[in-house]
């Protein structure tokens, strides 16, 4: 479970900024599989160098979650 800190750069309002996060071994592969199942990737894959790759996903029912790949 990820809980974002309030920021002037963040459009998500306080009280709605917790997100379910799933860790995968290969985020690019996960992205393709999710797209095939009707999910929408919001903004593509973002990377914090040497730390994590992440993407925001909205499933076919409109639920939002985050997928991450950590660097080992």
C-alpha positions in Angstrom: 0.0 0.0 0.0 1.5 3.3 -1.0 0.4 6.6 0.7 1.5 9.7 -1.1 2.5 12.9 0.7 0.5 16.1 -0.1 2.3 18.2 -2.6 1.6 21.3 -4.7 2.7 19.2 -7.7 0.2 16.4 -7.0 -3.3 16.6 -8.4 -4.7 13.9 -6.1 -6.5 15.4 -3.2 -5.8 14.5 0.5 -7.8 11.5 1.6 -7.6 9.9 -1.9 -3.9 9.4 -2.3 -3.4 5.8 -1.1 -2.8 3.3 -3.8 -2.5 -0.4 -4.0 0.9 -1.3 -5.4 2.0 -4.6 -7.0 5.6 -5.6 -7.5 6.5 -7.5 -10.7 9.8 -8.9 -12.1 9.4 -7.2 -15.5 7.3 -4.1 -15.8 7.5 -3.9 -19.6 6.1 -7.5 -19.8 3.4 -6.7 -17.2 2.4 -3.6 -19.1 1.8 -5.5 -22.3 -0.2 -8.2 -20.5 -2.4 -5.6 -18.7 -3.0 -3.8 -22.0 -4.2 -7.0 -23.6 -6.7 -7.4 -20.8 -8.2 -3.9 -21.4 -6.2 -1.9 -18.8 -5.1 1.7 -19.5 -1.6 2.7 -18.6 -1.7 6.3 -17.4 1.5 8.1 -18.4 3.6 5.2 -19.3 6.5 3.8 -17.3 8.4 6.2 -15.0 11.8 5.5 -13.5 13.7 6.6 -10.5 17.2 5.6 -11.6 18.7 2.7 -9.6 15.6 2.5 -7.4 12.3 1.6 -9.1 10.3 1.7 -12.3 6.6 2.3 -11.9 3.4 2.8 -13.8 -0.1 3.9 -12.9 -2.8 1.5 -14.3 -6.6 1.8 -14.6 -8.3 -1.5 -15.1 -11.3 -2.2 -17.4 -13.6 -1.4 -14.4 -11.9 2.0 -13.7 -9.9 0.9 -10.6 -6.5 2.5 -10.3 -3.4 0.7 -9.0 0.3 1.0 -9.4 2.8 -1.6 -10.7 6.5 -1.4 -9.8 9.7 -3.2 -10.6 12.5 -2.7 -8.1 16.2 -2.8 -8.9 18.0 -5.5 -7.0 
